[in-house]
Amino acid sequence: MEALLVWRFRSPQTALELSNHLSQEQHLLVEGQYLRTVQEWPKAVETYRSLFHLFPDNLDYGLLFASAQMHLDAAESLQTLAVLRRLPPPLGGDARIDMTEASAWINRDFTKAAAAAKLAIEKATAQGSPVIVSRTYGILCQQEPSIGASTEAIDICRNALDAALAAKDPNGEAMMRTDLAALYYYRGDLTQSAEMFQQAVRKFKQVGNRDGVATALSNFADTRFSRGDLMEAKKLLEQSIPEYQAVDDKEGVVLNLDSLGDVWRQNGELDKAETAYQQAEVIARKIEDKNATAYVLNGMGDLALDRGDLTSARKRYEEALALRSQAGEKQSAAESRVSLAKLAIEEGHASDAEASVRECKEQFHREQQADDELSASIALIDALLAQGKQGEAQKEMEAAQRLGNKSQNRFLRLQFELASGRVLLASDHPDASRPLFQGVAGVAHRSGFVALEFADDLALAEFANKTKHGSQAQMELRALQKSASSKGFGLIARKASQESSVLRRSIGAM
């Protein structure tokens, strides 16, 4: 009991130092807990190996050993669990063994994880252990990379939330609300997602879980960002960083800096975005977090594309895709492929982009990720227009209209309206595009979506040219080139310059 009190009320390092006067068993327990806290998994495995070797009939120590092994080698963890199953009853039939096995399979093999979880839930229910039932459902709820934002995933996470409520586990309840909110976010239901993130923030604050507060705040910021409230998103992200730092959650700091980079980039502050991304990359690579590194790399690819540095953009996107593919993260890997498709269009390879983005679009559709599907449709429209396939682009625009109308993501909806306007501009009725372009201009300006506003300005100049207002188009293109260049948006500035040169030659030939 003394060791537990020391650990509970003092820092992990202090607890470790004060444990030297304890028995070997108690010292190993405190040392193992410290190593888990600082995520020194190789040393934690060896500490728990020693503890389990001293007490091979102690189920609790065996589970600690298996849980630590999981972070290094799932196969070794499963071997330890097999040893625990051979303990005499009732130890060998404990539901926690199956629960830990489900965790070992997480994001590796959903079928096996689900089978182990089902067995754990059945045993825990029979043994009257609602907390184990809740935690096991929670493990399954964390399987989104494997099962996407499907109806099955929603049902699993709802079961997890119900189980946490039944177990009167407020921290588990908040965690499940956070996971469920993330699924709603992937499905494009930003209203429901934001509401659940706010509930999770309140619950985490009640139980004093600062890491949970930071995560829920950060995710809530993503919903505000998607709704077009950049300044509120920035405020929430800046609030959550100290919470992550307080619990030494470096991955959380990385992802928040990455999101801040996204906010600055959309707001036209490219140098500030670069600083945020660079800070995030340094930390992510230092802690060898591939998932966080991939997010940062994708953001840096977007930044390079905005600046017109296609070579750097490709390097960043491809590295992000490689990391995500290695980790088996289907959803985020597909997002990277869409980014690469957009880049391929700018590189003059629209046909390749079309083939790739069609595959991604189908994947997003299967996994019911509506906003990602809409994003892929926008990229597909751009690829078709770049190839002169106006008729196919028109069909894709009409097919995606339902997604566009339904989307709660303001930025994405504006992108779709801009793409739709470009389809109409290429048709026999270009005048129909003007209301769309003007609508995008107003909302993008009010929301602070600088890059989108520049793209819309280019479309308006193209509209003026196509509707026989060449001098007006020339004036708008010169103004756009100057404005985009001053902000560092090299890609759009180059496009404006190219359009202006073509227009000058056209006027000169008349």
Secondary structure, 3 states (H helix, E strand, C coil): CHHHHHHHHCCHHHHHHHHHHCCHHHHHHHHHHHHHHCCCHHHHHHHHHHHHHHCCCCHHHHHHHHHHHCCCCHHHHHHHHHHHHCCCCCHHHCHHHHHHHHHHCCCCCHHHHHHHHHHHHHHHHHCCCHHHHHHHHHHHHCCHHHHCCCHHHHHHHHHHHHHHHHCCCHHHHHHHHHHHHHHHHHCCCHHHHHHHHHHHHHHHHHHCCHHHHHHHHHHHHHHHHHCCCHHHHHHHHHHHHHHHHHCCCHHHHHHHHHHHHHHHHHCCCHHHHHHHHHHHHHHHHHCCCHHHHHHHHHHHHHHHHHHCCHHHHHHHHHHHHHHHHHCCCHHHHHHHHHHHHHHHHHCCCHHHHHHHHHHHHHHHHHCCCHHHHHHHHHHHHHHHHHCCCHHHHHHHHHHHHHHHHHCCCHHHHHHHHHHHHHHHHCCCCHHHHHHHHHHHHHHHHHHCCHHHHHHHHHHHHHHHHHCCCHHHHHHHHHHHHHHHHHHCCHHHHHHHHHHHHHHHHHHHHC
